[in-house]
Amino acid sequence: MDQQKAAQKSVSKTIEADALVELVPLIGPVRIERIAYEAKRKFNLGEKKVRTLLDILVSEQKVFRHKFPRPGTNDEIKYARTKQTV
């Protein structure tokens, strides 16, 4: 059991941004919390690491931010592998 935890920790340190792409849907954008939840389960990554890796993927145009207006507050941000249309 301890070896399994140690292996998970070493995986989380060496994870590449490209590995996170598989957690982002091709269509149907999802919130960052959903991606962070899946990354925690699969790669044992924390939310800050997920946000950093997503920022890298956005800058490389492998993942795109989708903005959804909300009245009286900031836009809701979701992520997908395709660009937002209108």
N, C-alpha and C positions, 0 to 999 in steps of 0.2 A: 504494500500500500504506500509506504514512504517513497519507494523508488518511482512509483507512478506520479506522485506529486512533484517530485524532483524533475522528472522528465517533462511534465507540463510547464514548470517554471522555466526550464531551459528553452522550451519551444517559444514561450511568450517573449523571451529576450531576443530571439533571432527572427521573429516574424517579419516578413516583408510586406510592404503596402499592397503589392499585387495579390497576396493571399487573401486580403480582405475583400477584394473585388467580388469573389464568389458569394459573399453574404449580401451584396447589394443587388436587388432585382433588376432585370433588364428593362421591364416596364412595370408600372404600378409603384411609384415612389413610396418609400417607407421612412418613418422618423428615425432619428439617430439612436433613440433608446432601443428600438428593435434590433438595429445592427449591433449595438453594444451588448445587448443580451445574448445574441447568437455568438458574438466574438468571445464573450466570457465563457460560454459553454464549450466552444470548439477550440479556442486558442488560449484561454485563460488570460485574456487581455482586460485591462481596466478601461474605464470610460475616457480618461485623458489620452491614453495611447490610441484608442479608436478614433478620437477626434483628430489627433495629429496625423494618423495614417489617412483618414478621409480627406484632410486638407491637402496632403500630398497627391492623392488620387485626383482630386478636383483640379489641382494645378497642372497635372499631366493630362487632363481631359479624358480620364478613364471612367470617372464618375461625375455626375452633374447634380448641382443643387436645383431643386424645384421650389419656387416660392409660391405660397398660397396666401393671398391677402386675408386679414382678419380685421374686422372693424374695431377701432380704438386701441390697437396694440400692434406690435411688430408682426411681419409676415411669418407664417409657419414655414419652416424649412424641412424638406424631405429630400431623400437621395435616391437616384436611379442611375442606370448605366446609359440611358438615352437622354438626349436634350429635351427640355421642356418645350412643348408647343403651346403657343398663345398663353 
